Amino acid sequence: MSATSCRLCGCAVEAVFADLGTSPLANSYLPPTAVNAMEPFYPLRALVCGECFLVQLEEFETPSRIFSDYAYFSSYSSSWIEHSRRYAEQMIERLGLGAHSHVVEIASNDGYLLQFFHERQVPVLGIEPAANVARVALQKGIPTLVEFFGRDTASTLAGESAADLLIGNNVLAHVPDLNDFIAGMKVLLKPGGVITMEFPHLMRLIDDNQWDTIYHEHFSYFSFLTVSRAFQAHGLRLFDVQELPTHGGSLRVYGCHADDSAKPDSDAALALRQRERDAGYEQLDTYLGYGRRVEANKRQILSFLIDLKQRDLRIAGYGAPAKGNTMLNYCGLRRDFIDYTCDLNPNKQGHFLPGSHIPILAPEVISKDQPDVVLILPWNLKDEIAAQLDFIREWGGRFAARTPELQLLP
Ligand SMILES: [Zn+2]
């Protein structure tokens, strides 16, 4: 295999972190007309850089193809909306934001977050590359620019549109050119301003065996040490951090201009860097044993499902998240195990999951069909979903989810 260069530091990257075989793009839901056509599969293999320890995917397909027709609407998850509302309230208070301030969000989706600043009369601007979701934001009255973010976009906005608070939630992993993106944040941040970003924490991926959060749309997987190094290279400093339960365990990092002496590094930031150093996140060996744990988990998932099927139980899925597609395709699960899955998002209903070709139906089907087991694919939302579907217990139905072993929930 020829060496690929690190997305962050440019060094040659060859060490394999996890090899999940080949898989279609996790968000390429198939309409009925495409279900019998050829379907592109790409290697799904995460590498780790021996210099900066960025875990990353090799590039097989252009980012614009990966993100075309991106069907994710943030507003379909009620717990995520609640998380966003609390965040907006905290930030308005912590930073004293008001009518004089400017809040900019990168990858603002359908305006699910900025609406909470807008309601409180804080001026906002969203930057969102997907025109279909940006249109929904505009309908809510959220000013939104349809653009990919980077140094060029930031330069046209800096000055009048510079940000007191610059937000990037669940976008960093999707950025193909990390250096251009972070350089743009430096340009768009006002002196004295604050950046906050949320992204899944690599420590949770490793410790909780969340290999199914690896998919082609996620180019990079960050420890706090590596992301701190990335910002430092562009004159920014991460001065605070919180560990959040969202998406199976995320970090919310707080950044400022490197010379902003009013924002010393917090105890939490110092402690997490030390914890990661102690856990070996700056040693290549720490990353090299991970693949064997992924393989062991695949065997456990298969044993569990084979056992259910040998008892003649009928299994339905719930949800159609990207992580579900990684699991189904890596484990080779199709309609021989899972009859169908259900999703609240009407844009996904009537389509088929990529690779596995499991049909996506409306959630109402469950009460009519009465499956024995409902396999919750977005395991990070399992409590919310199990509460919504509590009625399956009327016919003795059970829930199953990865925790990280796949098992029946109590
Ligand atoms: Zn590197």
Boltz pocket constraint, residues with backbone or C-beta under 6 A from the ligand:
constraints:
  - pocket:
      binder: B
      contacts: [[A, 6], [A, 7], [A, 8], [A, 9], [A, 10], [A, 11], [A, 49], [A, 50], [A, 51], [A, 52], [A, 53], [A, 54]]
      max_distance: 6.0
